[in-house]
Amino acid sequence: MAEAAKRTVSVRIEGRVQGVYYRAWTDRTARELGLDGTVRNANDGSVEAVFSGPADKVAEMLRLCADGPPDARVTKVTVTQEGGSAPRGFKVIGTHWC
């Protein structure tokens, strides 16, 4: 993959996104898209994620995050940072179920 075609973003997802399977859904969806990164619950009730991979797949993940899993009610998806890198693979941070 050409470096120019790769995109890494840090994202904040707000709304009813904790306790509704959002992290597990994000993990599964990111892996299906072949993305690297992480997802975790934030103390303020939002979810924070990093997505890294082909720019078109990152854009698709951002679109999907606006809906999330069926019980989520997403009110806002904000890209808080562009650039950088993520470790290979995708990981849910701060949970004991994965």
C-alpha positions as CSV (number, residue, x, y, z in Angstrom):
1,M,0.0,0.0,0.0
2,A,1.4,3.4,-1.0
3,E,1.9,5.7,2.0
4,A,-0.2,8.4,0.2
5,A,-3.1,6.0,0.2
6,K,-3.0,5.4,3.9
7,R,-4.9,7.4,6.4
8,T,-4.9,7.4,10.2
9,V,-7.5,9.3,12.3
10,S,-8.4,9.7,15.9
11,V,-12.2,9.9,16.4
12,R,-14.6,10.8,19.2
13,I,-18.1,9.3,19.0
14,E,-20.8,10.8,21.1
15,G,-24.4,9.9,22.0
16,R,-25.7,6.7,23.6
17,V,-22.5,4.7,22.7
18,Q,-21.6,2.9,26.0
19,G,-23.4,-0.2,27.2
20,V,-24.8,-0.8,23.7
21,Y,-22.1,-3.1,22.2
22,Y,-20.4,-0.2,20.5
23,R,-16.8,-1.2,21.2
24,A,-17.4,-4.8,20.1
25,W,-19.2,-3.7,17.0
26,T,-16.3,-1.3,16.2
27,D,-13.8,-4.1,16.7
28,R,-15.6,-6.5,14.4
29,T,-16.3,-3.8,11.7
30,A,-12.7,-2.5,11.7
31,R,-11.3,-6.0,11.4
32,E,-13.7,-6.7,8.5
33,L,-12.4,-3.6,6.8
34,G,-8.8,-4.6,7.4
35,L,-8.1,-1.6,9.6
36,D,-5.5,-1.2,12.4
37,G,-6.3,0.8,15.6
38,T,-8.0,0.8,18.9
39,V,-11.3,1.6,20.5
40,R,-12.2,2.4,24.1
41,N,-14.8,4.0,26.4
42,A,-14.0,7.5,27.5
43,N,-14.8,8.7,31.1
44,D,-17.3,11.3,29.7
45,G,-19.5,8.6,28.1
46,S,-18.2,8.9,24.6
47,V,-16.1,6.4,22.7
48,E,-12.6,7.1,21.4
49,A,-11.1,5.2,18.5
50,V,-8.1,5.3,16.2
51,F,-8.5,3.9,12.6
52,S,-5.6,3.3,10.3
53,G,-5.5,1.8,6.8
54,P,-6.4,2.5,3.2
55,A,-8.0,6.0,3.0
56,D,-11.2,4.6,1.4
57,K,-11.7,2.0,4.2
58,V,-11.1,4.6,6.9
59,A,-13.7,6.8,5.2
60,E,-16.1,3.9,5.1
61,M,-15.5,3.2,8.8
62,L,-16.3,6.8,9.7
63,R,-19.6,6.6,7.8
64,L,-20.5,3.4,9.6
65,C,-19.6,4.8,13.0
66,A,-22.4,7.4,12.5
67,D,-24.9,4.6,12.9
68,G,-23.0,2.0,15.0
69,P,-24.8,-1.1,16.3
70,P,-28.6,-1.3,16.5
71,D,-29.0,0.0,20.2
72,A,-26.6,2.9,19.8
73,R,-27.8,6.4,19.2
74,V,-24.9,8.3,17.7
75,T,-25.2,12.1,17.9
76,K,-21.8,13.2,16.7
77,V,-18.6,11.7,15.1
78,T,-15.6,14.0,15.3
79,V,-12.2,13.5,13.8
80,T,-10.0,14.9,16.5
81,Q,-6.6,14.2,14.8
82,E,-5.3,13.2,11.4
83,G,-2.0,11.5,10.8
84,G,0.3,9.4,12.9
85,S,0.2,5.6,13.0
86,A,-1.4,2.7,14.8
87,P,0.0,-0.7,15.8
88,R,-0.9,-3.5,13.5
89,G,-4.2,-5.2,14.2
90,F,-7.2,-3.9,16.0
91,K,-7.7,-3.9,19.8
92,V,-10.4,-3.0,22.3
93,I,-8.8,-1.2,25.2
94,G,-10.0,-1.4,28.8
95,T,-12.2,-4.4,28.8
96,H,-12.1,-7.9,30.1
97,W,-14.4,-9.6,27.6
98,C,-12.2,-9.7,24.5
